[in-house]
């Protein structure tokens, strides 16, 4: 499939999260079923900076992971028939290398490494000022698709 980009309004068609929990601002390139790349601009006005941490604000690791998941989800929900579908996190493995602070542009690159029967695995990396800030491996599913392939118990078949 050909690559394309999504501005903030367009990405809302494919992503279930909304402000203040939408952790991506733009998708610069998506190749459906393969990868998605984009960014999140971080300003002093982000809702989490005042409490994380006063005097030394930085983006919480859980929100960095959420930004990876949202970007990776774009790579799958742009496939035909998946537009706007709900996704669920199954597992992750995260590594942090440097703080992401107000004023940073967090460049997010994700890649799908497995996609079958509503289950997908992938990787995500975040860069600020050209330096790797964090990375993750993730497993996510689309329940509507995934549940169709779960074997039914005998009593559930009746």
Backbone torsions as a table, in degrees:
resi	resn	phi	psi	omega
1	UNK	NA	151.7	178.9
2	UNK	-77.0	151.7	176.9
3	UNK	-84.3	156.9	175.9
4	UNK	-155.0	173.3	179.7
5	UNK	-117.8	162.9	178.3
6	UNK	-134.5	127.0	173.2
7	UNK	-80.8	-179.1	-175.7
8	UNK	-56.5	-45.6	-178.6
9	UNK	-66.3	-42.7	-178.9
10	UNK	-66.6	-37.9	-177.6
11	UNK	-66.8	-23.4	177.6
12	UNK	-64.4	-21.8	177.0
13	UNK	-70.5	-24.0	-175.0
14	UNK	-108.9	-16.2	-173.0
15	UNK	-116.4	130.6	-177.1
16	UNK	-77.6	-25.4	-177.4
17	UNK	-73.4	150.5	179.0
18	UNK	-133.4	165.5	177.0
19	UNK	-54.6	137.8	7.0
20	UNK	-91.9	7.4	-174.9
21	UNK	-99.4	3.5	173.1
22	UNK	-78.8	117.2	-172.3
23	UNK	-103.6	18.0	173.2
24	UNK	-134.2	145.2	-179.2
25	UNK	-102.0	-32.2	-175.9
26	UNK	-157.4	149.9	175.0
27	UNK	-112.1	110.0	-177.9
28	UNK	-75.4	-34.1	-179.6
29	UNK	-154.2	127.2	172.4
30	UNK	-128.4	133.8	171.1
31	UNK	-115.5	102.3	-174.2
32	UNK	-50.6	130.6	-179.3
33	UNK	80.3	-5.0	-176.0
34	UNK	-120.7	-57.5	-173.4
35	UNK	-161.1	164.5	173.4
36	UNK	-149.4	138.7	179.9
37	UNK	-134.4	141.4	178.8
38	UNK	-172.3	-152.3	-176.7
39	UNK	-155.8	166.1	171.8
40	UNK	-132.1	120.4	174.3
41	UNK	-86.6	127.4	-176.9
42	UNK	-107.4	121.7	178.9
43	UNK	-115.6	169.4	176.2
44	UNK	-60.1	-19.6	-175.7
45	UNK	-82.6	-1.9	179.2
46	UNK	-59.3	138.8	-174.6
47	UNK	-61.2	-24.9	-174.8
48	UNK	-90.8	-18.3	-175.7
49	UNK	-64.2	-40.3	-178.5
50	UNK	-58.9	-31.5	-178.2
51	UNK	-103.6	-6.1	-178.0
52	UNK	-132.7	78.4	-0.6
53	UNK	-127.7	144.2	-179.9
54	UNK	-54.9	127.9	179.7
55	UNK	87.3	-19.7	179.1
56	UNK	-148.5	62.5	-174.7
57	UNK	-65.5	140.4	173.0
58	UNK	-152.5	157.9	-176.5
59	UNK	-73.8	126.0	178.4
60	UNK	-58.0	142.9	179.6
61	UNK	-58.6	-37.3	179.8
62	UNK	-62.6	-33.5	179.0
63	UNK	-77.9	-29.3	172.4
64	UNK	-63.8	-45.3	177.7
65	UNK	-60.6	-41.5	178.4
66	UNK	-61.5	-38.4	178.6
67	UNK	-64.8	-37.7	176.7
68	UNK	-63.3	-46.8	-178.2
69	UNK	-61.5	-42.2	180.0
70	UNK	-64.6	-41.0	179.7
71	UNK	-69.4	-42.5	178.6
72	UNK	-61.9	-38.7	178.8
73	UNK	-60.2	-36.0	178.2
74	UNK	-59.3	-37.6	-179.9
75	UNK	-63.5	-27.0	-179.0
76	UNK	-95.8	-39.9	-177.5
77	UNK	-74.0	-9.7	174.3
78	UNK	-86.7	-4.6	172.9
79	UNK	-71.2	147.6	179.5
80	UNK	-53.2	132.2	177.9
81	UNK	87.7	-5.7	-177.2
82	UNK	-108.2	-0.5	-175.1
83	UNK	-54.6	123.1	175.9
84	UNK	75.2	5.2	-178.4
85	UNK	-67.3	147.7	176.8
86	UNK	-74.5	140.7	177.8
87	UNK	-122.8	158.8	178.6
88	UNK	-136.8	136.9	175.0
89	UNK	-71.2	139.2	174.6
90	UNK	-111.3	-47.9	178.5
91	UNK	-159.0	165.2	177.9
92	UNK	-156.5	161.0	173.8
93	UNK	-138.3	118.4	-171.0
94	UNK	-121.1	144.4	174.6
95	UNK	-131.3	138.4	-179.3
96	UNK	-117.6	137.7	-178.0
97	UNK	-119.4	-30.9	177.8
98	UNK	-156.3	158.4	-180.0
99	UNK	-72.4	146.9	173.7
100	UNK	-108.2	120.7	-168.4
101	UNK	-121.5	166.9	177.2
102	UNK	-53.4	138.1	-179.0
103	UNK	97.2	-16.1	178.9
104	UNK	-76.5	147.3	167.1
105	UNK	-103.7	112.6	-179.5
106	UNK	-88.8	108.8	177.4
107	UNK	-86.3	126.0	-173.9
108	UNK	-115.3	126.1	177.3
109	UNK	-123.3	125.9	179.0
110	UNK	-127.4	153.2	179.4
111	UNK	-140.2	133.7	175.6
112	UNK	-82.0	125.8	179.3
113	UNK	-106.5	-14.3	179.8
114	UNK	-158.1	137.1	176.9
115	UNK	-150.3	113.9	179.0
116	UNK	-161.8	134.7	172.7
117	UNK	53.3	36.7	177.0
118	UNK	86.0	1.2	179.5
119	UNK	-112.4	132.4	176.2
120	UNK	-137.4	146.1	177.5
121	UNK	-117.6	152.3	178.9
122	UNK	-168.7	177.3	178.9
123	UNK	-123.6	155.5	176.1
124	UNK	-140.4	145.7	176.2
125	UNK	-136.3	142.2	175.9
126	UNK	-119.4	135.6	178.8
127	UNK	-124.0	142.0	168.7
128	UNK	-130.3	134.1	-178.2
129	UNK	51.4	36.7	177.1
130	UNK	77.3	4.8	-178.0
131	UNK	-113.6	137.2	177.9
132	UNK	-62.9	122.8	-179.2
133	UNK	-101.5	-36.5	179.4
134	UNK	-163.2	162.8	177.0
135	UNK	-152.4	158.2	-177.5
136	UNK	-151.1	156.0	166.9
137	UNK	-113.9	137.4	-175.2
138	UNK	-136.4	152.1	170.1
139	UNK	-126.1	125.3	-176.4
140	UNK	-133.7	154.1	175.4
141	UNK	-133.3	160.6	169.5
142	UNK	-106.3	102.2	-174.3
143	UNK	-52.4	-39.8	-179.3
144	UNK	-55.9	-36.0	-179.0
145	UNK	-89.1	-48.3	-175.4
146	UNK	-56.5	-43.8	-176.2
147	UNK	-65.1	-21.6	177.7
148	UNK	-66.8	-21.0	-175.4
149	UNK	-105.6	3.9	176.8
150	UNK	-80.8	125.0	-179.9
151	UNK	-59.7	136.4	179.1
152	UNK	-84.2	139.9	174.1
153	UNK	-73.2	154.8	-177.0
154	UNK	-53.8	-42.2	-178.7
155	UNK	-69.7	-27.0	179.0
156	UNK	-75.5	-18.8	-177.8
157	UNK	-76.7	-19.1	-176.4
158	UNK	-74.9	NA	NA
